[in-house]
Amino acid sequence: MDLASLGTATGTRVDSPAKHIMACKMDTNYLITLLGSANSQHTDPYTVLHQNKLRWCMHKDEVALFTGKKLLANTPSSSGGPKAYPLVITTVGSMHELTKHFLINLYDQDTAFSFYNLINTLNKNGKWINDGVLTRTIFGNEKISQSFDVMVASGENKSTVDTVQHQINSTPDFRCQGIALGQAFASHISGDTVASVLVGGVMTVQNGAFPMQTGDMVQWYFDFEENCFETQPRTTQGCRLQVLDDDMPSNSMSSLMSRKRQYMDGKTFGVANGYGQDYQRCKDTRGIVRIKSYQYRPRTYYIEGRASRSVVLPTKESFGDKIRVFAKCVSGGRPFDAVDIMLMTQSL
């Protein structure tokens, strides 16, 4: 796909007469959990969210994730009881890198058994930080788990260890609530914490880092997961990479796509100083939620015959990605183009 999408080329947005819209509230308590080292013991967390209001707020056209249900059954809800509105976030902001590795490992699970077995492991072992075998299971990477075990054994970074454990244990069962139609702030000091979210209908939104074709199933993913997928321009672009257990995904984007990302993010989020930069306390786009086409996981098949050979075909379901499908593509586009999608979480 070499030409610009319809929305990018014409600067227009699709609209549908049938819409399902809900008022949603920013999950302030969970965002406070993600503050980590950014929050001083002597500073009110609501003040921190207010001082960095553009970093934590929900912008128009962002993907809103429902956070009202916790991943671990034995974790008490931080919302403080029933709420009048669904609780949502659009960024994980200052989430610790180790917590991000846990999420990367969780959504990399290819079967329902391995996905829920990982959650069950956390449920049964509340003090998993002292068990090297469990940390290897949770982070899915030998090098990362070893560095974490050293951190725990030394006792020098107890605050960091406590932050990571608290963030992992407080992780919600993320579900796509819809696309934001307005702006809402994380702190009541900044302004209104409630905004409208489109949960059903057709919407023009910014595509993620991979091309999208008409008719594709659309899933959400965190921006820091980008290196887990094939970004090079080939037929398998957007498929999950086959990564060895002890290797971290390593993938780079062309400078052209990187500049396009900066430009499109600047229009959506006001990030005027480039990708991931904290310019005037604007949103760090490395923690936001993006969209991509759902792709099958590559699988290697060995063909016997006169000359034995192997072939890699995208034929294997990826459970961690399949459960994040929430829409259908109506009009596709290139990476970071404006694409039209039909939200249909009620029937997927």
N, C-alpha and C positions, 0 to 999 in steps of 0.2 A: 504494500500500500504506500504509494509515493505521493499522492495528492492529499491536500488538506481535507479534513472532514467537513461535512455540510455546515456544522455549527461554527467551526473555525474560519471557513472561507467566507461565509456570509455574515458572521457576527450576530446570528439570530438564535433564538431559543425555542424549543418545542413546547407545546402546551397541550393539555388534555382536559376535556370538559369534566371527566370523572376523576375526582381526587379524594384521597383519604388523608386527612391532616389531623395530627394530634399535637397538643401542647406538651412539651417535655422540659424537665428541669435538669440543670447541670448538677452532677453528683459531686458536690463540694467536698464531702468527707473523704471520698476516694481520691480526689485530686490532692488533698492534704497528705494522704498516705504516700503519694508519688513525689512529694516535695523533697523528701530525703534530706541530703546535706544542704539543700537550698533554704531549709527552714531552720533558723536558730532557735534554741530553747528560750531565748529572751525576746523573741519576736512573735507576735500574734500571727498564726498561719493565714488568717483572713486578710491581714494587712499585706502579707507576702503575695497572696493571690491578687490583691488589689493593685499593688505596685507593679506587677507583671500581668496586668489584666488582658493584654492582647496576646500574650503567650498561651494563656489557659482558656480563653473564651471560645465559644462556638461561633464560627463565621458562617455566613450564608453559603450554601452549596457544599458544605462539608458533610462527610458521612458521619452520622451519629450512632454510637454504639450503646446499647442498653447494658447497664451495669447493676441492675437491681437484684440479680441472682449471683451468689458466690460460687466459685468453682469447687471449693471444698465444703462438704456438708457440715463439718464441725466448726466452721468459722462463723462467728456471729456477724450479722449484717451491721455495717457501719452507718446505715441510713437512719437508725433510731426509730424504726417502726414503719407502719404503712404511710405511703406518700400519696398526695393527690395527683401527681404527675409521674410518668416513667422517668427514672434517673438515667442520664446519658452523659457521655464524654465524647470529644472529637480528637483528643490528643493524649498521649501518655507522658508528654512533657519531659520532666527530669527523672523519669524512671531509671533506676540503676541499670548499668550494662549487664550485670549478672541476671537480673530479673528479665531483661530482654532476651537473654540466651535461653532462659526457661521457656518463654513464650515461643521462641523459634523452634525449640525442640518439641514442644507440645503440638504445634500445628504442623510439624513435619511428619507426624505419625500417619502411616498409610492405611491402618485398619482401625476399626472401632474398638477392638480388643486392646491394642497397644495404647490407644488414646485414653481410654477410661482406666486401664491398668495403671498408667502413670498418675492419674488423678487419685486412684484408690491407694497407691503407694504413699502419696502425701497425706491422705486422710488417716491412714493407719499409723503413720510415723510422724508425730508432731515435732519431734526433736531430731529431724533428719540431718541437721547441720553437723552432728557429731559422728555420722556414719559415712565413710568414704564411698562405699558401694552405692548408697542411696544418692549421694550427690552426683555420682557418675550417671545414674539413671535419670535424675532430674534435669541436669544440664545437657546430657547427651554428648558430652565431649570430655575426653580424658584430660586434656591439658587444662581446660577451664576448671574442672572439678578438682584437680590437683592444686592449682593455685588457690582455690577457695578453701581447701582443706588446710593448706599452709597458713592462710589468713586466720582460720579458726583456731588452729593449734598455737599460733604465736600469741594470740590474745591482744595484739597491739591495735587491731582495727575492730574492736568489739562493736562500736557504733555502726560501722559499715555492715558487719555480719547481721546485727539486729535489724537494720534497715532492709536488707535483702530478704531475710526470713519473713519479716512482717509484710513486705510487698508481695512475696510469692503466696503466703498464706491468705492474703486479702484479695488475691486476683479474682475478678468477676468471671462468670461464664459469658464472655462477650458475645452479643448477638446484634445484628444490624437492626437498628430501630427505624432508620430512614435517612432522608436527605434534609439538612437544615434549610429552612426558608427564611430565617432571620438570625439575629445575633443575640446571644445570651452570655452573661459573664459568670465566672466561677464564684466570685464573692459578691454578697449582697451590698457591700460597700461600693462596688463599681457601678452597679445598675441592676437591671432586671436579670434574674437567673433563669427565666422561663422564656422559651421561644417555640414557634411552630415548626413541626417536622413533618415532611411528606412521607407517609408510610405506604401509600399506594397511588399509582399514577405514572405518567410519563414525565421525565425530567432531563434537562441538559446539564451535564456535569463534566468536570475535568477528568480525562482518562489518566491512568497510572503510567508506569514505565514500559508498558508492553502494548503492541498493536491489538486492536479489538475489531472483530468482524461482526457484521449483522447476523443476528441469530445466536450468538454466543451466550452461554450462561455467564453471569457476572458475579464475581466474588470480591470481598474486601480483603485487604491485607495491610499490615503495618509497614510504613516506609522502610524501617530498618530490616525488613525481611527481603528486600529487593535482591540482595546477593544470593538468595536461596533459589532464584529462578534464572533461567537462561535469558540473558539480555541481548545476546548477539543476534544480528539479523539473519536468521535461518528459520527453517520450517518448524523447529521445536521451540521457537521463542515464546517464553512464558511458561514452559514446562519446568517442573522441579529438577534441580541438578542432582545427579547421582554423586553424593559426597561420601568419602570415607569417614569412618567414625571419628578419627583423630584429626581430621582436617576441617578447618572452617571454610565455608563457602567463599570463594574468591572470584569476583566478577567485576568488571569495570565498564562504565558507560562512556560512549564517545563524547568528545568535548562539545559536539554540536547538540546532542541530546541534553547534556548538562546545562548548556546555555538556554535551551528551550525550557527546561525545567525551571530555571531561575526566572525567566520571563513570565511563564504561566503562573507560577506560585506568587510572583509579585502582584499579578492582577487579582488573584483570589484572596491572598492573605496579607498583602501589603508588605511583603518581605523585600525591601528595596535594596538590601546589601548582599543578596546572594543566598544560595541554598544553605540552610542550616545555621545561618548567622543570627546572632542575637542583636539585631540592629534596632536600637531604641526600644528594646524589650519586646520585639515582635515575636510572632510564633516561630518556634524551632520546628521546621517542617520535617525533620528526621523522625519525629514522633507522631506524625499525623496518620490518618487512615486514608488509603488510596484504593482504587478499584482496578481489576484486571479480568481478563477472560479466564474461566476455569479450564484447566488443561489436565489431561490424564498424565499420570506419572510414567516416565519411560521405563520400559522393561526389556531386558536382553533375552533374545530367543536364539537357540543354537539349532541350525539346520544341518541334518545329516544327509550325505549324498556322496557324489564323486569327490567333491571338495567341501569338507566341513567348513562352515562359516557361521558367523553370528550376525544378527541384525537387531538393532534397537528400535522398538516401536512404542509409541505412547498408548498403551493399552491397559494400564493398571490404575484403578481408582486411587485417589488420594483423600482419605477420610478427613484429615485436618483442613483441607481446602474445600471439600464438598460441603461441609456443614456451614461454610461461610458464604455460600451462594445465596444471593438475595434478589437478583434481577435478571432480565433478558435484555440483550443489546438490540435496539431498534435501528440505530444508524451508527456504524463503527467509525474508527479513525486511527490515526497514528498515535504513538506515545505522547501523552500530555495534550492531545487535541481535545476539543469539546465534543463529547459523544452523547447520544440520546439513549437512555435506558428506560425500561419499564419495570418499576418496582412491583414485585409480586411475592413478597415474603409470605403471604397468606396461603399460597398454593405450592410453594417449593419445599 
